């Protein structure tokens, strides 16, 4: 890739600001991580966590129009980004057929609509739970069983053990949701990697690495947390499927 220039940012520094005028540049995250957030009437919601190699800012370029940015992007830790050569990209874009240009514009506009919908849904989940959702919580059999989850940081030289209670378990064995009573923004950021272990009734202990994909603070050190298993395997999936199937049959 050819870059016009590279820019470095410190932790928490804004790279792009929601509502700011788009410059139609396309950026590449070269080092570090960045958090994509959007303001809603219920507060700020996190839409995505960008990793090294991710591209952003492409929507306004593909739509071929200026306008206000739909979300903010802030550095997590020290970050380095590259700004692609816009003149060269524009020339390549103009060489596309009118039909393909229209397809890209339509895709960019649909992506913008999807982002807006995702932020509204995230804001809705921040509202006080409805009676139906509270009843679902009460009837959640996994939560009623109070299955304990122990998880340990995977950072070398800084291991810390935390505790949680299993809330939900994906039927595919690809992740879990839990309530933790050790939450802090510094120790539980999006993307943080842990090793999770828990024992389902009648099953051997499961130990699997994973990373945080969503967090909702509940006050104090309590939070709901979503985890994506980063090393799922057929044996783990089999254990999860058998347990949930037996639970459903009872």
N, C-alpha and C positions, 0 to 999 in steps of 0.2 A: 504494500500500500504506500502511496505517496501522500505525505502530509504537508499542509501549508506551514504548520507549526505545531508544537506540543506545549501543553500548559500543565502545571502542577498545582494541586490543591491540598490543603490541610484538613484534618478531621473536622467534619461539621460544616465546612465551607460550601456555599451554594455554587453549583456549576451552572445550572439553568434555573430560572425562577418562574414559577407559575404566573401567568398574566403578563410576563414580559414579551416584548416584540421578538418574534422569531427571525433569525438571520438566515434561515434555510441552510445552515451548515449541517454536515453530518459528522458526528463524533465517534471515536473509538476509544473504549476504556483500555488503556495499555497496562496500567498497574493499579492494584487495589480494588475496592468495591464502592458502589454508589447506590443510594436509596432513592427510589422514585416515590414521591408523595403527592397528595392532592388535598386541598382544603375543601371541606364540605360543611353544611350547616350543623353537623354533629361533631365537628372537629377534624383534625388531620388524619388521613388514612394512608397506609403504605400500600402501594400498588405492585411494586416489584423490587427485587434486589439485583443490581447489575454486577456481573463478574468480569474478570479480565477477558478481553476479546469481544465483549458485547458492543453493539452499535446502537446509538440513539440519536435522535434529532432527524431521523430519516423521513418522518411523516410529512413535515412541511415541505421538504424537498420534493418528495414524490408527488405531493398534491400540487406542486408548482404554484404556491401562493404563500404570502406573508400573513401573519395573524398572531394573536396572543397565544403564548405557550399554555398547554392544557395541564401541565404538571411541573413540579419542582424536582430537581435532582441534586442531591447533596453528597459530599464525599464521606465515606466511612473509612477512617484512617487516612494515611497519606495516599493520594491518588494522582495518577498521571494520565492525561488524555491526549489523543492526537486529533487534529482537525483535518479532514480530507480536503484535497485540492478541489474546491467547488467549481472552478472554471473548467477543469478537465472533466469532472463529473457531468457538468451541464452540456458539454460538447457530446459526450457519450449518450446522454439522455436524448438530445436532439436527433441523434442518428437512429433512434428507435422508430418503428413505424407508428403512425398516429393511433392505430388500434391498440398497440401495446402500451403506448403512453396513457391512453384512456383507462386501460385495465389497471395500471399502477396507480393512477389518480383515484379510481374507485376503491381500490384496496386500501389506500391511505385514509380516505374518508371513512370507510367502514371501521378501520382500526381506531380512529378517533372516537367514533360512536361507541365502540366496544369499551374503550377506556373510560368514557363517561358513565356507561352503565355499570362497569365494575366498581367505580368509586361510589355510586349511589347504593349499590348492594352492600358494600363494605360499611358505609355510613349507617345503613339500616340495621346491620348487625350490632352496631354500637348502642342502639336504642335499648331501652328497658325491655327485657324479654316479655313477650305476650303470654297470656294464660296458656295457650296451646304449647308454646315452647317450654314453659315451666313444667307443664304436665309431662312433656317428652323427657325433660331432664329427670323428673322424679321416677319415671318408669324405665330409665336406662339401666338395664341389668348389669352392665359392666361397672357403672358408677356405684350401683347399690352394693356390689361385691367388694368395693374398696380395694381393688388390686393395686398393691404398692409397686411403684416404678422407681428404681434407683438409676441415676445416670451420672457419668463422670466425664469431665472435660477431656478432650483428646489433645489439647495443647501440651507439648512436651515441657516438663519442668514447672508446670503450673496446674497440676491436677487438683480438682475440687469435686467433692461428691455432693449431689443434691437428691432430694426426694420428691416424689409426686404421686398422684393417684390416677390410674387409668380411667379415662372418660370414654374413649371410643377406640376401636381397632379396625383398621381397614381390612376388608375381606380378602384383598389381594396380598396382604402382608407387606404393603408398601409404605405403611406409616401408622402413626397413632396420634391421639389427642389426649392430653393429660392436664390436670390441675397441679401446679407447682406452688409450694409455699416458700420458695427461696428465690423469687424473681427479683432481678435488678436489671436495669438497662445495660449496665456494663458487663454483666456476666451472661445475659441471655439475649444478645442482639440477633437480628435476623441473620441466618447463615451460620450461626455458631454450631460447632461440631461437638457431639457428645457420643459416648457409648451407653446405650440404654439396656437395662436388664430387668426382666419381670418374669414371674412364674404364674402361668395359667393353671387353674385347678385340674389336677390329674395329668399335667404335662410337665416335661422337664423345663428348667430355666432357659429362657431365651436371652441371648446377648447379641446385640446388633448395633452397628454404628448408624448414626443419623444426624440430621441437621435441622435447625429450627426454620420453618417456612412461614409461620404466622404466630403472633403473640398478641394477647389482649389483656392488659393490666386490669386487675380487679380491686386494686387498693392495697396499700401496705406492700408486703412481699408475695402477695398471692396473684396468680395469673393463669389464664388458659393458654395453652401452648400447643401448636401443631408441629409434628415432626415428620420428616420424610426419611425413610430408611435409605441409606446410601449404598448398602451392600446386601440387598435382598437375595435370598436363595430358595430353591425349590423346597428344601426341608422346612424353612421358616414358613413359607406359604402354606405347606401341608398342615403344620401345627395350627396355624391360625384358622384355616378353613375347617378343620375337624372340630376345633373348639367351638367356633361360632355355629356350626351346623348342629352340634350336640346341644348347644344352648338354645337354639331355635326350636329344636324338637321337644324340649322339656316343657 
